[in-house]
């Protein structure tokens, strides 16, 4: 599924957060990564893709329900 929203705009962070290829590296100098494009950077990957190509991220794939964090129920 291709994403047609503005990857360089205000929704760029949300694009990556809902993508199955996005991950956190826990490295201070390159905290964000994209498995589909094979890189890590200081910026959100969709922003880097937009800055370099002028196009929205073409590799965005939504996470499946299984890949999202489970919802915790309040305790007793």
C-alpha positions in Angstrom: 0.0 0.0 0.0 1.5 3.3 -1.0 1.1 6.4 1.1 0.1 9.6 -0.6 0.2 12.0 2.3 2.9 14.6 2.5 5.8 12.9 4.1 7.7 16.1 4.6 4.8 17.8 6.3 3.5 17.8 9.8 2.2 14.2 9.6 5.7 12.7 8.7 6.2 11.3 12.2 2.8 9.6 12.2 3.5 8.0 8.8 6.5 6.2 10.3 4.9 5.4 13.6 2.2 3.3 11.9 4.6 1.6 9.4 5.8 -2.0 9.9 9.3 -1.1 8.7 10.0 1.7 11.3 12.1 1.0 14.4 14.0 2.7 17.1 17.7 2.0 17.2 18.5 3.3 20.7 21.6 5.0 19.3 21.9 8.6 20.2 23.3 9.7 16.8 20.9 7.7 14.7 17.8 7.0 16.8 15.3 6.2 13.9 15.5 3.4 11.3 13.7 2.0 8.3 14.1 -1.7 7.5 12.6 -1.3 4.1 15.1 1.4 2.9 17.9 0.0 5.0 19.1 3.1 6.9 19.2 4.8 10.2 19.2 8.6 10.8 18.7 11.5 13.1 15.4 12.4 11.4 12.2 10.4 10.9 12.8 8.1 7.8 9.8 9.5 5.9 11.3 13.0 6.2 14.7 11.8 4.9 13.0 10.1 2.0 11.0 13.3 1.1 14.1 15.5 1.4 16.1 13.2 -0.9 13.6 12.3 -3.5 10.8 15.0 -3.2 8.3 12.1 -3.0 6.3 10.6 -0.2 7.5 7.4 1.2 6.6 4.7 -1.3 7.5 1.7 1.0 5.0 2.5 3.9 3.1 -0.6 5.0 0.6 -0.3 7.8 1.3 -2.4 10.9 -1.0 -5.4 11.3 -3.0 -5.6 14.6 -0.6 -8.3 15.8 2.4 -5.9 15.4 0.9 -3.2 17.6 1.3 -3.1 21.3 -1.4 -4.8 23.4 -3.8 -2.6 25.2 -3.5 -2.9 29.0 -6.6 -3.0 31.1 -6.7 -1.0 34.3 -5.9 -3.0 37.4 -8.4 -3.9 40.2 
